[in-house]
Amino acid sequence: MTVHTSPYASDALPAETVDVAVLGGGAAGLNGALMLARSRRSVVVIDSGSPRNAPAPAMHGFIVLDGTPPSEILRRGREQVRQYGGRVVHGEVAAAEPAAPTADGDLQFAVTLADGRSVTARRILVATGLKDVLPEVPGIQAHWGRDVVHCPYCHGWEVRDEPIGVLATGPASVGHAFLFRQLTDDLTYFTRGTDLDETARARFAARRIRVVDTPVREIVDDADGTLAGVRLTDGQVVARRVLAVATRMEARTGGLAGLRLPVEDLPDGMGRRFASGMAGTTAVPGVWVAGNATDLTAQVGAAAAAGALAGAHINSLLATADTDAALALDQSRTPAL
């Protein structure tokens, strides 16, 4: 589910080639840009303004910033990147692809936005994040991020002691159920046609987790719009105040086909991500990836740390490239003996 936020004050795209274009303005992208800007690299962040955690009232599990609204974290992040000369541009990436190398052989990439604006960059950091694919249950999206949640660490404390239901989506939902059982004594597991073997059923019984095999028809609301429960295909309504869902998580790839980044599926239908190596390196020279686009389970702190690591690695390799270019130029000016 994608939620678009109101556009914020946007910087102008630079006319000159920048050192790094960061595609995505979440925790990973902004922290990567911060590291680069503080290293006096010219950097521009392209941000669509549709963060994954926009529906959530607060971000949790990140020391010091626990309980801060996601929009406030992003506002501060943009402000800090700009403090060091970085630019943050509100826009949607329509295309990103390699461009002709420079005269000295350095890499270049062309990034085009949906409105036709464009910028050229020496390196690319992909930090586009991911999208959550919810199960096809009528009524579920209206509650996403509030009383339909996915992460026990992001939302668990806030829903403790509530009657919680787990809507199974696959094998990962079994482990998901035990994590939410830690938070409430009243947990119901809706199998929704997924397999649940006798071993798992015995373990559920030992933890007093109720199992419902009857298919789910829809989400039921109270008069005020809050979640009231789950209606089954036999007409029965199972009262629940919170639903937990292990979503399928898919890296946001829109506009990036031209980069030809390798992608891979994770086991048990968990999701699809950009493949990456140390510090966010990819099989495509000059392109890095960080945050949820490659680490589907990373929380805000981990995504920010990955962005910082990628930014530092990009700066290091740019320093090598700059030195190689300077040496080649110096040698071309030195008369042969």
C-alpha positions in Angstrom: 0.0 0.0 0.0 1.4 3.4 -1.0 0.5 6.5 0.9 1.5 9.9 -0.7 2.3 12.7 1.7 1.9 16.4 0.9 4.8 17.8 -1.1 7.4 19.7 0.9 9.6 22.6 -0.2 11.7 21.1 -3.0 15.2 22.2 -4.1 16.0 22.8 -7.7 17.7 20.0 -9.6 21.3 21.0 -10.4 22.3 21.6 -14.0 25.8 20.3 -13.5 26.7 16.6 -12.9 26.6 15.7 -9.2 28.8 13.2 -7.5 25.8 11.1 -6.3 22.1 10.9 -6.9 20.2 9.2 -4.1 17.0 7.6 -5.2 14.7 7.6 -2.2 14.3 10.0 0.7 13.7 7.7 3.7 16.1 6.9 6.5 18.5 5.0 4.3 18.6 7.6 1.5 18.8 10.6 3.8 21.6 9.1 6.0 23.6 8.1 2.9 23.2 11.6 1.6 24.2 13.1 5.0 27.5 11.1 5.0 28.2 12.2 1.4 27.3 15.9 1.9 29.5 16.0 5.1 32.3 14.7 2.9 31.8 17.7 0.6 30.3 15.5 -2.1 27.6 17.1 -4.4 24.5 15.0 -3.7 20.9 15.2 -4.7 18.1 13.1 -3.1 15.1 12.3 -5.3 12.1 11.7 -3.0 8.6 10.7 -4.2 7.1 11.6 -0.8 5.5 8.1 -0.2 7.2 6.6 2.8 6.2 3.1 3.8 5.6 4.1 7.4 3.4 7.1 6.6 0.2 5.5 8.0 1.9 4.9 11.4 1.4 7.7 14.1 4.9 7.1 15.5 8.1 5.2 14.9 9.4 2.8 17.5 12.4 0.6 18.3 15.0 3.3 17.5 16.8 4.6 20.6 16.4 8.3 21.4 13.9 8.8 18.5 11.4 6.2 19.8 7.9 7.6 19.6 8.7 10.2 17.0 6.2 10.7 14.1 7.8 9.4 10.9 7.1 12.7 9.1 9.1 14.5 11.8 12.1 12.2 11.4 12.1 12.8 7.6 11.7 16.6 8.1 14.7 16.7 10.3 16.7 14.4 8.0 16.0 16.7 5.0 17.0 19.7 7.0 20.3 18.1 8.1 21.2 17.1 4.5 20.6 20.6 3.3 22.7 22.0 6.2 25.8 20.5 4.5 24.9 21.6 1.0 22.9 18.5 -0.2 19.8 19.0 -2.2 16.4 17.3 -1.7 14.1 17.2 -4.7 10.5 16.1 -4.5 9.8 14.0 -7.6 9.1 10.5 -9.0 11.9 8.7 -10.8 10.7 7.7 -14.3 14.0 6.4 -15.6 17.6 5.8 -14.4 20.2 4.4 -16.7 23.9 4.5 -17.5 25.0 7.5 -19.6 28.1 7.9 -21.8 31.3 8.0 -19.7 33.3 11.2 -19.2 36.4 12.0 -21.3 38.6 10.5 -18.5 36.5 7.3 -18.5 34.5 7.9 -15.3 31.0 6.5 -15.0 27.9 8.6 -15.5 24.2 8.0 -15.0 21.1 9.8 -16.2 18.1 10.2 -14.0 14.8 11.5 -15.4 11.8 12.4 -13.4 8.2 11.9 -14.3 7.8 15.6 -15.0 10.6 15.6 -17.5 13.4 17.1 -15.3 16.7 15.3 -15.3 20.1 15.2 -13.6 23.4 13.4 -14.3 25.3 11.7 -11.6 28.6 9.9 -11.3 27.2 7.4 -8.9 23.8 6.1 -7.8 22.5 5.1 -4.4 19.1 3.3 -4.6 17.1 3.7 -1.4 13.6 3.4 -2.7 12.4 1.2 0.1 9.6 -1.4 -0.3 5.9 -1.8 -0.6 3.8 -4.1 1.5 1.4 -6.5 -0.3 -1.6 -7.1 1.9 -3.8 -10.2 1.7 -6.9 -9.7 -0.4 -9.3 -9.4 2.4 -12.1 -6.7 2.0 -11.6 -3.8 4.4 -8.1 -4.5 5.4 -6.3 -1.6 3.8 -8.4 1.0 5.6 -6.9 -0.1 8.9 -3.3 -0.6 7.7 -0.7 1.0 10.0 -3.1 1.5 12.9 -5.1 -1.6 13.9 -3.7 -3.8 11.1 0.0 -4.2 11.8 2.9 -6.3 10.7 5.8 -5.8 13.1 5.8 -6.8 16.8 8.8 -4.6 17.4 7.4 -1.5 15.6 3.8 -1.7 17.0 3.7 -4.5 19.6 3.8 -2.5 22.8 1.0 -0.2 21.5 -1.3 -3.2 21.0 -0.4 -5.2 24.1 -3.2 -7.0 25.9 -5.6 -6.4 23.1 -7.5 -9.3 21.4 -5.2 -9.9 18.5 -5.8 -11.9 15.3 -3.1 -13.2 13.0 -4.2 -13.4 9.4 -1.9 -16.2 8.0 -0.3 -15.5 4.6 2.2 -18.4 4.5 4.8 -20.3 6.5 6.3 -17.2 8.1 3.0 -16.5 9.9 3.5 -19.3 12.3 6.6 -17.7 13.9 4.8 -14.3 13.6 2.0 -15.7 15.8 4.4 -16.6 18.6 5.9 -13.1 18.6 2.5 -11.5 19.0 1.5 -14.1 21.7 4.3 -12.5 23.8 2.2 -9.4 23.8 -1.3 -10.7 24.6 -3.0 -13.7 26.2 -5.9 -13.4 23.7 -4.6 -14.5 20.3 -6.5 -16.1 17.4 -4.8 -17.6 14.3 -6.8 -17.5 11.1 -5.3 -20.1 8.7 -6.9 -18.7 5.6 -6.2 -21.9 3.7 -2.5 -22.1 4.6 -1.0 -25.3 5.8 -0.7 -25.8 9.6 0.7 -29.2 10.5 0.0 -31.1 13.7 3.3 -30.0 15.3 2.4 -26.4 14.9 -1.1 -26.9 16.1 0.3 -28.6 19.2 2.6 -25.8 19.9 -0.3 -23.3 19.4 -2.4 -25.3 21.8 0.4 -25.2 24.4 0.4 -21.4 24.2 -3.4 -21.2 24.2 -3.5 -19.8 20.7 -6.9 -20.4 19.1 -6.9 -21.7 15.5 -9.7 -20.8 13.1 -9.7 -22.8 9.8 -13.0 -21.4 8.4 -12.1 -19.0 5.6 -12.2 -15.2 6.2 -14.7 -13.2 4.3 -14.1 -9.6 5.4 -13.0 -7.1 8.1 -15.8 -5.8 10.3 -15.8 -2.3 11.7 -17.4 -0.6 14.7 -19.7 2.4 14.1 -16.8 4.7 14.7 -14.7 3.0 12.0 -12.3 1.1 14.4 -11.7 -2.6 13.8 -14.3 -4.8 15.5 -13.4 -8.2 14.2 -13.3 -10.7 11.3 -16.3 -12.1 9.5 -15.9 -15.7 8.4 -17.6 -17.3 5.4 -20.1 -19.1 7.6 -21.3 -15.7 8.9 -19.6 -15.9 12.3 -17.8 -12.7 13.5 -14.7 -13.3 15.6 -14.2 -10.2 17.7 -10.7 -8.7 17.4 -9.3 -5.3 18.0 -6.0 -5.8 16.2 -4.9 -7.9 13.3 -1.3 -8.9 12.6 -0.3 -9.7 9.0 3.1 -11.0 7.7 2.9 -9.0 4.4 4.8 -9.9 1.2 7.4 -7.2 0.9 8.6 -6.1 -2.5 11.4 -3.6 -3.3 10.2 -0.6 -5.1 11.6 -0.9 -8.6 9.6 1.7 -10.5 11.8 3.6 -13.1 14.9 1.6 -12.3 14.8 -1.1 -15.1 17.5 0.8 -17.0 20.0 0.1 -14.2 19.6 -3.7 -14.7 20.0 -4.3 -11.0 19.7 -8.0 -10.1 16.7 -8.9 -7.9 16.0 -12.1 -6.0 13.1 -13.8 -4.3 13.4 -14.7 -0.6 12.1 -18.1 0.8 8.5 -18.8 1.9 7.1 -16.0 -0.3 8.5 -13.4 2.1 9.3 -11.0 -0.7 11.5 -9.7 -3.5 14.6 -7.5 -3.0 17.5 -6.0 -4.8 20.6 -8.3 -4.4 23.5 -6.5 -2.8 26.9 -7.2 -1.2 29.1 -5.5 1.3 28.2 -1.8 2.0 25.3 -2.1 -0.4 27.5 -2.8 -3.5 25.7 -4.4 -6.5 26.7 -6.2 -9.6 26.3 -2.9 -11.5 29.4 -0.8 -11.3 28.6 2.6 -9.8 25.3 1.6 -8.2 24.7 0.9 -4.6 21.5 -0.1 -2.7 20.6 0.4 0.9 17.7 0.1 3.3 14.5 -1.8 2.8 15.1 -2.1 -1.0 17.6 -4.8 -0.2 17.0 -5.6 3.5 13.3 -6.2 3.7 13.2 -6.6 7.5 15.3 -3.6 8.4 13.8 -1.2 10.8 14.5 2.5 10.7 17.7 2.4 12.7 19.1 -0.5 10.6 18.1 1.2 7.3 19.7 4.5 8.4 22.9 2.6 9.3 23.0 0.8 6.0 22.6 4.2 4.2 25.5 5.6 6.2 27.7 2.6 5.3 26.9 2.9 1.6 27.5 6.6 1.6 30.9 6.2 3.2 31.8 3.4 0.7 30.7 5.5 -2.3 32.8 8.5 -1.0 35.9 6.2 -0.6 35.7 4.9 -4.1 35.0 8.4 -5.5 38.2 9.5 -3.8 40.1 6.8 -5.5 38.6 7.7 -8.9 39.4 11.4 -8.3 43.0 10.5 -7.5 43.3 8.3 -10.6 42.0 11.0 -12.8 44.3 13.6 -11.3 47.3 11.3 -11.7 46.5 10.6 -15.3 46.1 14.3 -16.0 49.4 15.1 -14.2 51.2 12.5 -16.2 49.7 13.8 -19.5 51.2 17.2 -18.7 54.7 15.9 -17.9 57.0 15.8 -20.9 58.5 12.4 -21.6 62.2 12.2 -20.9 
